[in-house]
């Protein structure tokens, strides 16, 4: 058996040597292997590229005011687990907005909607409104509802889809300009964007938007 095996090995070596001497097929194989290597190398950076804007969790200087402890109900992690009105109620940056939403009776409507984009005025946005005017609006449910629903767009808009005109729940369109991490909604700037809740994407803005009608 051993002699037979040695004979087979010798034959295999001679066959391989003859193929190498011919050179044609082996050179093609080598060329293919050489071509394949750069392709594999060029594919690697694509796999490790930075995430697209629409997969970012949040962006903007105003995000630093949001609690960082995941156990805090106002943190990004906690907000992502609950519907939008509930999420906003835990965030100290949005306490005036939450009060307005409650006065307008919109909590259940916002919480049960399947998908929304909410342009949420920060407390500092309401501070720009004269106190007497703000008090008047907060006691006028019809006007308040009109203003608040003007801040809400059906569907969840990722940053990549944000620029453009969008019809609001109020009925009028709101125009968003910008790109990357720099957006304006009407005359307001996005100070903290792409904040996720269970049923909405929230963009915190620095001014209250007013519908045209």
MIFI-957341 format. One record per atom (N, C-alpha, C): residue in one letter; x, y, z. Coordinates in steps of 0.2 Angstrom, whole numbers, plus 5000, padded with zeros to 4 digits. Each point is the difference from the previous one (the first is absolute). Example, Ala and Ser with C-alpha at 12.3 -4.5 7.8 and 13.67 -1.06 7.14 Angstrom:
! MIFI-957341
A506649725039 A499650065000 A500450065000 S499850054996 S500450065001 S499650055003 
END
This chain:
! MIFI-957341
X500449945000 X499650065000 X500450065000 X500650005004 X500450065000 X500450014994 X500249954996 X500350024994 X499550034995 X499449975000 X499450034996 X499950075001 X500050025007 X499950075002 X500650044997 X500649985001 X500650044998 X499950014992 X499849954997 X500050014992 X499450054999 X499550005003 X499450054999 X500350075001 X500350015006 X500350065002 X500550034994 X500449954998 X500550024995 X499750034994 X499449964998 X499750024994 X499650065001 X499850025006 X499650065001 X500550064999 X500649995003 X500550055000 X500250014992 X500149954996 X500250014993 X499550034997 X499349995001 X499450034997 X500050075001 X500150025007 X500050075002 X500650044996 X500649975000 X500550034997 X499950014993 X499749964996 X499950014993 X499550054999 X499550015004 X499550055000 X500350075001 X500550005005 X500450075001 X500450024994 X500349954997 X500450014994 X499650034994 X499449975000 X499650034994 X499850075001 X499950025007 X499950075002 X499350034998 X499649984995 X499450034998 X499550015005 X499749945002 X499550005004 X500250035007 X500649985003 X500250025006 X500050085001 X500350034994 X500150075000 X499350035000 X499549974997 X499350035000 X499850005007 X500149945003 X499750005007 X500450055005 X500750014999 X500350045004 X499750074999 X499950024993 X499750074999 X499450015003 X499649955000 X499350005003 X500150015007 X500549975004 X500150005007 X500250075001 X500550034996 X500250075001 X499550054999 X499549994996 X499550054999 X499549995005 X499949945003 X499550005006 X500250035006 X500750005001 X500250035006 X499950075001 X500150054995 X499850075001 X499350015001 X499649954996 X499250015001 X499849995007 X500349955003 X499949985007 X500250065005 X500650034998 X500250055004 X499650075000 X499850014994 X499650064999 X499349995003 X499749945001 X499449995003 X500050025007 X500649995003 X500050005007 X499850075003 X500350064997 X499850065002 X499250025000 X499749974995 X499350004999 X499649975006 X500349955003 X499649975006 X500150045006 X500650045000 X500150035006 X499950085000 X499650024995 X499950074999 X499650025005 X500050075001 X499650035005 X499249994999 X499650005005 X499349994999 X499750064996 X499549994996 X499650054997 X499650045004 X499950074998 X499650045005 X499449985002 X499649964996 X499449975002 X500049955006 X500649985001 X500149955006 X500350035006 X500150065000 X500350045006 X499550005005 X500250005006 X499550005006 X499850075001 X500550055000 X499850075001 X500650044999 X499850074999 X500650044998 X499850075002 X500550055001 X499850075002 X500350025007 X500250065000 X500250035006 X499549995006 X499450014998 X499550005006 X499949935003 X500249954997 X500049935003 X500349995006 X500550055002 X500450005006 X499550015006 X499550034999 X499550025005 X499649945002 X500049954996 X499649945002 X500349955004 X499749985006 X500349955005 X500449944996 X500549995003 X500449944997 X499949945004 X499850005006 X499949945003 X499449964997 X500149944998 X499549964996 X499449985005 X500150015007 X499449995004 X499650065001 X500250054998 X499650075000 X499549994994 X499450025002 X499449994995 X500150054994 X500450055001 X500250054995 X500649994996 X500349945001 X500649994996 X499849974993 X500550004995 X499849974994 X499849935000 X500349965004 X499949935001 X499349995002 X499850045005 X499349995003 X499550024996 X500150064996 X499550034995 X499949954995 X500549964998 X499949954994 X499549955002 X499949995006 X499649945002 X499250025001 X499850064999 X499350025002 X499850054994 X499350004999 X499850054995 X500150075001 X499950044995 X500450075000 X499750045006 X499450015001 X499750045005 X500349985007 X500049945001 X500349975007 X500750015000 X500449994994 X500750025000 X500250075002 X499650044997 X500150085001 X499950025007 X499549965003 X499850025007 X500649995005 X500549954998 X500549995004 X500650044999 X500050044995 X500650044998 X499950075002 X500550025005 X499950075003 X500150064994 X500249984995 X500150054994 X499450024997 X499549955001 X499350014996 X499450015005 X500150025006 X499550005005 X499450054998 X500250064997 X499550054998 X499649974994 X500349974995 X499649964995 X499649955003 X500249965004 X499649955003 X499350035004 X500150065003 X499550035003 X499550024995 X500250034994 X499650024995 X499649944997 X500449954999 X499649944997 X499549975004 X500150005007 X499549985005 X499450054999 X500150065000 X499450055000 X499649994993 X500449994995 X499649994994 X499749934999 X500149955005 X499749945000 X500349954994 X500650014999 X500349964994 X500449945002 X500149995007 X500449955002 X499949934997 X499349985001 X499849944997 X500149994992 X499950064997 X500050004993 X500749994997 X500550035004 X500749994998 X500349945002 X499849975006 X500249945002 X499849944996 X499450004997 X499749954997 X500150004992 X500350054998 X500150014992 X500649954999 X499949974994 X500549944998 X500750034999 X500150054996 X500750034998 X499950084999 X500450045004 X500050074999 X500750035000 X500150064998 X500650045001 X499750065003 X500350025006 X499850055004 X500650055001 X499850074998 X500550055001 X499850035006 X500449995005 X499850015007 X500450065003 X499650065001 X500450065003 X500249995007 X500650015001 X500350005006 X499750055005 X500150005006 X499850055005 X500250074998 X500650004998 X500350074998 X499650034994 X499749964996 X499650024994 X499450045003 X499749975005 X499450035002 X500150065004 X500650015003 X500350065004 X500050064995 X500149994993 X500050054996 X499350044999 X499549965002 X499350034999 X499950045006 X499750064999 X499850045006 X499549975005 X500250005006 X499649965005 X499250014999 X499850064999 X499350014999 X499749974994 X500450004994 X499849964994 X500049935001 X500549975004 X500049935001 X499449985004 X499950045005 X499449985005 X499450004996 X499950054995 X499450004996 X499949944996 X500549984997 X500049944995 X499949945004 X500349995006 X499949945004 X499349995003 X499650065000 X499349995002 X499550004994 X500350004994 X499550004994 X500249934997 X499649955001 X500149934998 X500049994993 X499650044996 X500049994993 X500650034997 X500250065002 X500750034997 X500649955002 X500049985006 X500549965003 X500149944996 X499449964999 X500049944996 X500350014993 X499850064997 X500250024993 X500850015000 X500250035005 X500750015000 X500449945001 X499849965005 X500349945002 X500049954994 X499549994997 X499949954994 X500450024994 X500250075000 X500450024995 X500749985001 X500249975006 X500749985001 X500049924999 X499549974997 X500049934999 X499949984993 X500449954998 X499949984993 X499949925000 X499649984996 X499949935000 X500649964997 X500249945003 X500549964998 X500750025004 X500449965000 X500750015004 X500550024994 X500250075001 X500550024995 X500750005003 X500449964996 X500750005002 X500450064998 X500650025003 X500350064997 X500150004993 X500149944997 X500150004992 X499450024996 X499450005003 X499450014997 X499750075003 X500350035004 X499750065004 X499950064995 X500550024996 X500050064996 X499449994995 X499650065000 X499450004995 X499450025003 X499550004997 X499350035003 X499649945002 X499750005006 X499649955003 X499450025002 X499449964998 X499450025003 X499949985007 X499850055004 X499949995007 X499349975002 X499949985006 X499449985002 X499550055001 X500250065000 X499650065000 X499750024993 X500449984995 X499750014993 X500550044996 X500350045003 X500550044996 X500749964999 X500450034996 X500749974999 X500550045004 X500549965002 X500650035003 X500649984996 X500450054999 X500649994996 X500649995004 X500449954998 X500649995004 X500650014995 X500550035002 X500650014996 X500649985004 X500549984996 X500749985003 X500149934998 X500649985003 X500249934999 X500549985006 X500249944999 X500549975005 X499750015007 X500350045004 X499850025007 X499850075001 X499850034995 X499850075000 X499450014996 X499450015004 X499450014997 X499650065003 X499650034996 X499550055002 X499349974998 X499550015005 X499349984999 X499750075000 X499750034994 X499850065000 X500550055002 X499950045005 X500650055003 X500349975006 X499949945002 X500349975006 X500549954998 X500550005004 X500649954999 X499949945004 X500249944998 X500049945003 X500650005005 X499950005006 X500550005005 X500249935003 X499649954999 X500149935001 X499649964996 X500349964995 X499649974995 X500049925001 X499549974996 X500049935000 X499949965006 X499650035005 X499949975006 X499449954999 X500249945002 X499549944999 X499549995006 X499449994999 X499549985004 X499749944997 X499549965004 X499749944998 X499650014993 X499750064999 X499650014994 X500250064996 X500550045002 X500250064997 X500750025000 X500250044995 X500750034999 X499950075002 X500450025005 X499950075003 X500650044998 X499950064998 X500550054999 X499850065004 X500450015005 X499950065005 X500350064996 X499550055000 X500250074997 X500050065005 X500350054998 X500150065004 X499450055000 X499549994996 X499550054999 X499349974999 X499550035002 X499349974999 X499850024993 X499849954996 X499750014993 X499350035000 X499850044996 X499350034999 X499749984994 X499549964999 X499749994994 X499850064996 X499949994994 X499850064996 X499350025000 X499649955001 X499350025001 X499850015007 
END
